[in-house]
């Protein structure tokens, strides 16, 4: 196994991780949590 195979595997794993994070961030289950967090700076104490 040479270095180019390891680089290819690392690239694929990194890309899949990125896609997973994007999917998690834009999922409909997380939408309410993120919109609530987005409004935190505007809430009055």
CHARMM internal coordinates of N, CA and C (Angstrom, degrees):
IC EDIT
DIST 1 N 1 CA 1.4465
DIST 1 CA 1 C 1.5296
ANGL 1 N 1 CA 1 C 107.37
DIST 1 C 2 N 1.2988
ANGL 1 CA 1 C 2 N 115.67
DIHE 1 N 1 CA 1 C 2 N 117.91
DIST 2 N 2 CA 1.4582
ANGL 1 C 2 N 2 CA 118.31
DIHE 1 CA 1 C 2 N 2 CA -178.05
DIST 2 CA 2 C 1.5302
ANGL 2 N 2 CA 2 C 110.79
DIHE 1 C 2 N 2 CA 2 C -97.65
DIST 2 C 3 N 1.3001
ANGL 2 CA 2 C 3 N 116.08
DIHE 2 N 2 CA 2 C 3 N 177.77
DIST 3 N 3 CA 1.4629
ANGL 2 C 3 N 3 CA 122.22
DIHE 2 CA 2 C 3 N 3 CA -173.56
DIST 3 CA 3 C 1.5239
ANGL 3 N 3 CA 3 C 112.17
DIHE 2 C 3 N 3 CA 3 C -65.42
DIST 3 C 4 N 1.3155
ANGL 3 CA 3 C 4 N 118.06
DIHE 3 N 3 CA 3 C 4 N -31.36
DIST 4 N 4 CA 1.4679
ANGL 3 C 4 N 4 CA 120.33
DIHE 3 CA 3 C 4 N 4 CA -179.28
DIST 4 CA 4 C 1.5187
ANGL 4 N 4 CA 4 C 111.99
DIHE 3 C 4 N 4 CA 4 C -67.47
DIST 4 C 5 N 1.3133
ANGL 4 CA 4 C 5 N 117.89
DIHE 4 N 4 CA 4 C 5 N -34.91
DIST 5 N 5 CA 1.4593
ANGL 4 C 5 N 5 CA 121.16
DIHE 4 CA 4 C 5 N 5 CA 176.39
DIST 5 CA 5 C 1.5239
ANGL 5 N 5 CA 5 C 109.21
DIHE 4 C 5 N 5 CA 5 C -66.92
DIST 5 C 6 N 1.3257
ANGL 5 CA 5 C 6 N 117.17
DIHE 5 N 5 CA 5 C 6 N -42.14
DIST 6 N 6 CA 1.4613
ANGL 5 C 6 N 6 CA 120.53
DIHE 5 CA 5 C 6 N 6 CA 178.75
DIST 6 CA 6 C 1.5267
ANGL 6 N 6 CA 6 C 111.19
DIHE 5 C 6 N 6 CA 6 C -64.40
DIST 6 C 7 N 1.3125
ANGL 6 CA 6 C 7 N 116.84
DIHE 6 N 6 CA 6 C 7 N -38.87
DIST 7 N 7 CA 1.4628
ANGL 6 C 7 N 7 CA 120.18
DIHE 6 CA 6 C 7 N 7 CA 177.42
DIST 7 CA 7 C 1.5258
ANGL 7 N 7 CA 7 C 110.84
DIHE 6 C 7 N 7 CA 7 C -65.50
DIST 7 C 8 N 1.3119
ANGL 7 CA 7 C 8 N 116.68
DIHE 7 N 7 CA 7 C 8 N -39.87
DIST 8 N 8 CA 1.4654
ANGL 7 C 8 N 8 CA 120.58
DIHE 7 CA 7 C 8 N 8 CA 178.46
DIST 8 CA 8 C 1.5213
ANGL 8 N 8 CA 8 C 110.97
DIHE 7 C 8 N 8 CA 8 C -64.30
DIST 8 C 9 N 1.3115
ANGL 8 CA 8 C 9 N 116.66
DIHE 8 N 8 CA 8 C 9 N -43.72
DIST 9 N 9 CA 1.4637
ANGL 8 C 9 N 9 CA 120.97
DIHE 8 CA 8 C 9 N 9 CA 179.07
DIST 9 CA 9 C 1.5296
ANGL 9 N 9 CA 9 C 109.84
DIHE 8 C 9 N 9 CA 9 C -63.94
DIST 9 C 10 N 1.3072
ANGL 9 CA 9 C 10 N 117.84
DIHE 9 N 9 CA 9 C 10 N -42.90
DIST 10 N 10 CA 1.4639
ANGL 9 C 10 N 10 CA 121.43
DIHE 9 CA 9 C 10 N 10 CA 179.34
DIST 10 CA 10 C 1.5281
ANGL 10 N 10 CA 10 C 110.55
DIHE 9 C 10 N 10 CA 10 C -63.52
DIST 10 C 11 N 1.3203
ANGL 10 CA 10 C 11 N 117.16
DIHE 10 N 10 CA 10 C 11 N -38.76
DIST 11 N 11 CA 1.4577
ANGL 10 C 11 N 11 CA 120.69
DIHE 10 CA 10 C 11 N 11 CA 178.41
DIST 11 CA 11 C 1.5168
ANGL 11 N 11 CA 11 C 111.17
DIHE 10 C 11 N 11 CA 11 C -64.93
DIST 11 C 12 N 1.3120
ANGL 11 CA 11 C 12 N 117.80
DIHE 11 N 11 CA 11 C 12 N -44.66
DIST 12 N 12 CA 1.4705
ANGL 11 C 12 N 12 CA 121.84
DIHE 11 CA 11 C 12 N 12 CA -179.97
DIST 12 CA 12 C 1.5231
ANGL 12 N 12 CA 12 C 110.36
DIHE 11 C 12 N 12 CA 12 C -64.95
DIST 12 C 13 N 1.3132
ANGL 12 CA 12 C 13 N 117.50
DIHE 12 N 12 CA 12 C 13 N -43.27
DIST 13 N 13 CA 1.4663
ANGL 12 C 13 N 13 CA 120.90
DIHE 12 CA 12 C 13 N 13 CA 179.02
DIST 13 CA 13 C 1.5290
ANGL 13 N 13 CA 13 C 110.32
DIHE 12 C 13 N 13 CA 13 C -63.78
DIST 13 C 14 N 1.3150
ANGL 13 CA 13 C 14 N 117.47
DIHE 13 N 13 CA 13 C 14 N -42.27
DIST 14 N 14 CA 1.4633
ANGL 13 C 14 N 14 CA 121.05
DIHE 13 CA 13 C 14 N 14 CA 178.45
DIST 14 CA 14 C 1.5210
ANGL 14 N 14 CA 14 C 111.10
DIHE 13 C 14 N 14 CA 14 C -63.75
DIST 14 C 15 N 1.3163
ANGL 14 CA 14 C 15 N 117.33
DIHE 14 N 14 CA 14 C 15 N -41.86
DIST 15 N 15 CA 1.4613
ANGL 14 C 15 N 15 CA 121.00
DIHE 14 CA 14 C 15 N 15 CA 179.09
DIST 15 CA 15 C 1.5266
ANGL 15 N 15 CA 15 C 110.76
DIHE 14 C 15 N 15 CA 15 C -64.55
DIST 15 C 16 N 1.3134
ANGL 15 CA 15 C 16 N 117.92
DIHE 15 N 15 CA 15 C 16 N -43.36
DIST 16 N 16 CA 1.4609
ANGL 15 C 16 N 16 CA 120.98
DIHE 15 CA 15 C 16 N 16 CA 178.83
DIST 16 CA 16 C 1.5225
ANGL 16 N 16 CA 16 C 111.45
DIHE 15 C 16 N 16 CA 16 C -65.01
DIST 16 C 17 N 1.3224
ANGL 16 CA 16 C 17 N 117.15
DIHE 16 N 16 CA 16 C 17 N -36.26
DIST 17 N 17 CA 1.4560
ANGL 16 C 17 N 17 CA 120.96
DIHE 16 CA 16 C 17 N 17 CA 176.04
DIST 17 CA 17 C 1.5209
ANGL 17 N 17 CA 17 C 110.56
DIHE 16 C 17 N 17 CA 17 C -64.71
DIST 17 C 18 N 1.3192
ANGL 17 CA 17 C 18 N 116.40
DIHE 17 N 17 CA 17 C 18 N -43.24
DIST 18 N 18 CA 1.4601
ANGL 17 C 18 N 18 CA 121.11
DIHE 17 CA 17 C 18 N 18 CA 177.58
DIST 18 CA 18 C 1.5202
ANGL 18 N 18 CA 18 C 111.28
DIHE 17 C 18 N 18 CA 18 C -60.75
DIST 18 C 19 N 1.3222
ANGL 18 CA 18 C 19 N 117.36
DIHE 18 N 18 CA 18 C 19 N -46.18
DIST 19 N 19 CA 1.4597
ANGL 18 C 19 N 19 CA 121.52
DIHE 18 CA 18 C 19 N 19 CA 179.00
DIST 19 CA 19 C 1.5333
ANGL 19 N 19 CA 19 C 110.17
DIHE 18 C 19 N 19 CA 19 C -62.06
DIST 19 C 20 N 1.3155
ANGL 19 CA 19 C 20 N 117.33
DIHE 19 N 19 CA 19 C 20 N -39.57
DIST 20 N 20 CA 1.4621
ANGL 19 C 20 N 20 CA 120.92
DIHE 19 CA 19 C 20 N 20 CA 177.93
DIST 20 CA 20 C 1.5121
ANGL 20 N 20 CA 20 C 112.26
DIHE 19 C 20 N 20 CA 20 C -63.17
DIST 20 C 21 N 1.3233
ANGL 20 CA 20 C 21 N 117.79
DIHE 20 N 20 CA 20 C 21 N -41.17
DIST 21 N 21 CA 1.4592
ANGL 20 C 21 N 21 CA 121.42
DIHE 20 CA 20 C 21 N 21 CA 179.12
DIST 21 CA 21 C 1.5230
ANGL 21 N 21 CA 21 C 110.33
DIHE 20 C 21 N 21 CA 21 C -67.12
DIST 21 C 22 N 1.3239
ANGL 21 CA 21 C 22 N 117.46
DIHE 21 N 21 CA 21 C 22 N -41.74
DIST 22 N 22 CA 1.4696
ANGL 21 C 22 N 22 CA 120.72
DIHE 21 CA 21 C 22 N 22 CA 178.27
DIST 22 CA 22 C 1.5183
ANGL 22 N 22 CA 22 C 109.98
DIHE 21 C 22 N 22 CA 22 C -63.95
DIST 22 C 23 N 1.3118
ANGL 22 CA 22 C 23 N 117.79
DIHE 22 N 22 CA 22 C 23 N -43.11
DIST 23 N 23 CA 1.4730
ANGL 22 C 23 N 23 CA 121.59
DIHE 22 CA 22 C 23 N 23 CA 178.95
DIST 23 CA 23 C 1.5281
ANGL 23 N 23 CA 23 C 110.10
DIHE 22 C 23 N 23 CA 23 C -61.52
DIST 23 C 24 N 1.3358
ANGL 23 CA 23 C 24 N 117.06
DIHE 23 N 23 CA 23 C 24 N -43.49
DIST 24 N 24 CA 1.4592
ANGL 23 C 24 N 24 CA 121.76
DIHE 23 CA 23 C 24 N 24 CA -179.99
DIST 24 CA 24 C 1.5349
ANGL 24 N 24 CA 24 C 110.36
DIHE 23 C 24 N 24 CA 24 C -63.51
DIST 24 C 25 N 1.3260
ANGL 24 CA 24 C 25 N 116.78
DIHE 24 N 24 CA 24 C 25 N -43.25
DIST 25 N 25 CA 1.4619
ANGL 24 C 25 N 25 CA 120.92
DIHE 24 CA 24 C 25 N 25 CA -176.17
DIST 25 CA 25 C 1.5245
ANGL 25 N 25 CA 25 C 112.10
DIHE 24 C 25 N 25 CA 25 C -68.42
DIST 25 C 26 N 1.3134
ANGL 25 CA 25 C 26 N 117.82
DIHE 25 N 25 CA 25 C 26 N -33.69
DIST 26 N 26 CA 1.4564
ANGL 25 C 26 N 26 CA 120.76
DIHE 25 CA 25 C 26 N 26 CA -176.91
DIST 26 CA 26 C 1.5276
ANGL 26 N 26 CA 26 C 113.59
DIHE 25 C 26 N 26 CA 26 C -99.83
DIST 26 C 27 N 1.3276
ANGL 26 CA 26 C 27 N 118.03
DIHE 26 N 26 CA 26 C 27 N 7.90
DIST 27 N 27 CA 1.4598
ANGL 26 C 27 N 27 CA 119.24
DIHE 26 CA 26 C 27 N 27 CA 179.54
DIST 27 CA 27 C 1.5270
ANGL 27 N 27 CA 27 C 109.76
DIHE 26 C 27 N 27 CA 27 C -70.78
DIST 27 C 28 N 1.2908
ANGL 27 CA 27 C 28 N 116.12
DIHE 27 N 27 CA 27 C 28 N 150.40
DIST 28 N 28 CA 1.4632
ANGL 27 C 28 N 28 CA 120.79
DIHE 27 CA 27 C 28 N 28 CA -176.12
DIST 28 CA 28 C 1.5231
ANGL 28 N 28 CA 28 C 111.87
DIHE 27 C 28 N 28 CA 28 C -69.66
DIST 28 C 29 N 1.3093
ANGL 28 CA 28 C 29 N 118.44
DIHE 28 N 28 CA 28 C 29 N -25.08
DIST 29 N 29 CA 1.4609
ANGL 28 C 29 N 29 CA 120.64
DIHE 28 CA 28 C 29 N 29 CA 178.77
DIST 29 CA 29 C 1.5265
ANGL 29 N 29 CA 29 C 111.78
DIHE 28 C 29 N 29 CA 29 C -67.48
DIST 29 C 30 N 1.3245
ANGL 29 CA 29 C 30 N 117.42
DIHE 29 N 29 CA 29 C 30 N -30.19
DIST 30 N 30 CA 1.4570
ANGL 29 C 30 N 30 CA 121.74
DIHE 29 CA 29 C 30 N 30 CA -177.63
DIST 30 CA 30 C 1.5281
ANGL 30 N 30 CA 30 C 112.58
DIHE 29 C 30 N 30 CA 30 C -90.57
DIST 30 C 31 N 1.3010
ANGL 30 CA 30 C 31 N 117.69
DIHE 30 N 30 CA 30 C 31 N -7.80
DIST 31 N 31 CA 1.4581
ANGL 30 C 31 N 31 CA 121.64
DIHE 30 CA 30 C 31 N 31 CA -174.41
DIST 31 CA 31 C 1.5304
ANGL 31 N 31 CA 31 C 112.23
DIHE 30 C 31 N 31 CA 31 C -58.61
DIST 31 C 32 N 1.3192
ANGL 31 CA 31 C 32 N 117.65
DIHE 31 N 31 CA 31 C 32 N -46.09
DIST 32 N 32 CA 1.4620
ANGL 31 C 32 N 32 CA 119.92
DIHE 31 CA 31 C 32 N 32 CA -178.37
DIST 32 CA 32 C 1.5228
ANGL 32 N 32 CA 32 C 111.47
DIHE 31 C 32 N 32 CA 32 C -66.56
DIST 32 C 33 N 1.3165
ANGL 32 CA 32 C 33 N 117.70
DIHE 32 N 32 CA 32 C 33 N -37.97
DIST 33 N 33 CA 1.4671
ANGL 32 C 33 N 33 CA 120.83
DIHE 32 CA 32 C 33 N 33 CA 177.62
DIST 33 CA 33 C 1.5194
ANGL 33 N 33 CA 33 C 111.40
DIHE 32 C 33 N 33 CA 33 C -63.45
DIST 33 C 34 N 1.3181
ANGL 33 CA 33 C 34 N 117.04
DIHE 33 N 33 CA 33 C 34 N -42.87
DIST 34 N 34 CA 1.4556
ANGL 33 C 34 N 34 CA 120.75
DIHE 33 CA 33 C 34 N 34 CA -178.41
DIST 34 CA 34 C 1.5256
ANGL 34 N 34 CA 34 C 111.64
DIHE 33 C 34 N 34 CA 34 C -71.51
DIST 34 C 35 N 1.3218
ANGL 34 CA 34 C 35 N 118.05
DIHE 34 N 34 CA 34 C 35 N -37.26
DIST 35 N 35 CA 1.4646
ANGL 34 C 35 N 35 CA 118.71
DIHE 34 CA 34 C 35 N 35 CA 178.61
DIST 35 CA 35 C 1.5262
ANGL 35 N 35 CA 35 C 110.43
DIHE 34 C 35 N 35 CA 35 C -69.61
DIST 35 C 36 N 1.3203
ANGL 35 CA 35 C 36 N 117.55
DIHE 35 N 35 CA 35 C 36 N -33.91
DIST 36 N 36 CA 1.4609
ANGL 35 C 36 N 36 CA 120.61
DIHE 35 CA 35 C 36 N 36 CA 174.84
DIST 36 CA 36 C 1.5281
ANGL 36 N 36 CA 36 C 110.66
DIHE 35 C 36 N 36 CA 36 C -66.20
DIST 36 C 37 N 1.3019
ANGL 36 CA 36 C 37 N 117.59
DIHE 36 N 36 CA 36 C 37 N -42.84
DIST 37 N 37 CA 1.4646
ANGL 36 C 37 N 37 CA 121.29
DIHE 36 CA 36 C 37 N 37 CA 178.64
DIST 37 CA 37 C 1.5255
ANGL 37 N 37 CA 37 C 111.54
DIHE 36 C 37 N 37 CA 37 C -66.83
DIST 37 C 38 N 1.3214
ANGL 37 CA 37 C 38 N 117.40
DIHE 37 N 37 CA 37 C 38 N -32.01
DIST 38 N 38 CA 1.4609
ANGL 37 C 38 N 38 CA 120.67
DIHE 37 CA 37 C 38 N 38 CA 179.63
DIST 38 CA 38 C 1.5178
ANGL 38 N 38 CA 38 C 111.40
DIHE 37 C 38 N 38 CA 38 C -68.36
DIST 38 C 39 N 1.3145
ANGL 38 CA 38 C 39 N 117.88
DIHE 38 N 38 CA 38 C 39 N -27.60
DIST 39 N 39 CA 1.4609
ANGL 38 C 39 N 39 CA 121.42
DIHE 38 CA 38 C 39 N 39 CA -178.45
DIST 39 CA 39 C 1.5227
ANGL 39 N 39 CA 39 C 113.81
DIHE 38 C 39 N 39 CA 39 C -91.50
DIST 39 C 40 N 1.3193
ANGL 39 CA 39 C 40 N 118.30
DIHE 39 N 39 CA 39 C 40 N -2.23
DIST 40 N 40 CA 1.4658
ANGL 39 C 40 N 40 CA 121.19
DIHE 39 CA 39 C 40 N 40 CA -178.94
DIST 40 CA 40 C 1.5323
ANGL 40 N 40 CA 40 C 113.18
DIHE 39 C 40 N 40 CA 40 C -58.03
DIST 40 C 41 N 1.3232
ANGL 40 CA 40 C 41 N 121.28
DIHE 40 N 40 CA 40 C 41 N -41.49
DIST 41 N 41 CA 1.4724
ANGL 40 C 41 N 41 CA 119.11
DIHE 40 CA 40 C 41 N 41 CA -179.31
DIST 41 CA 41 C 1.5238
ANGL 41 N 41 CA 41 C 113.57
DIHE 40 C 41 N 41 CA 41 C -64.59
DIST 41 C 42 N 1.3208
ANGL 41 CA 41 C 42 N 118.36
DIHE 41 N 41 CA 41 C 42 N -19.73
DIST 42 N 42 CA 1.4582
ANGL 41 C 42 N 42 CA 121.60
DIHE 41 CA 41 C 42 N 42 CA -175.27
DIST 42 CA 42 C 1.5231
ANGL 42 N 42 CA 42 C 112.97
DIHE 41 C 42 N 42 CA 42 C -95.51
DIST 42 C 43 N 1.3122
ANGL 42 CA 42 C 43 N 118.11
DIHE 42 N 42 CA 42 C 43 N -4.60
DIST 43 N 43 CA 1.4626
ANGL 42 C 43 N 43 CA 120.98
DIHE 42 CA 42 C 43 N 43 CA -179.47
DIST 43 CA 43 C 1.5230
ANGL 43 N 43 CA 43 C 110.08
DIHE 42 C 43 N 43 CA 43 C -77.42
DIST 43 C 44 N 1.3276
ANGL 43 CA 43 C 44 N 114.84
DIHE 43 N 43 CA 43 C 44 N 143.18
DIST 44 N 44 CA 1.4602
ANGL 43 C 44 N 44 CA 121.34
DIHE 43 CA 43 C 44 N 44 CA 177.69
DIST 44 CA 44 C 1.5226
ANGL 44 N 44 CA 44 C 108.95
DIHE 43 C 44 N 44 CA 44 C -92.11
DIST 44 C 45 N 1.3099
ANGL 44 CA 44 C 45 N 116.02
DIHE 44 N 44 CA 44 C 45 N 143.15
DIST 45 N 45 CA 1.4635
ANGL 44 C 45 N 45 CA 120.03
DIHE 44 CA 44 C 45 N 45 CA 177.12
DIST 45 CA 45 C 1.4987
ANGL 45 N 45 CA 45 C 111.46
DIHE 44 C 45 N 45 CA 45 C -86.76
END
COOR INIT
IC SEED 1 N 1 CA 1 C
IC BUILD
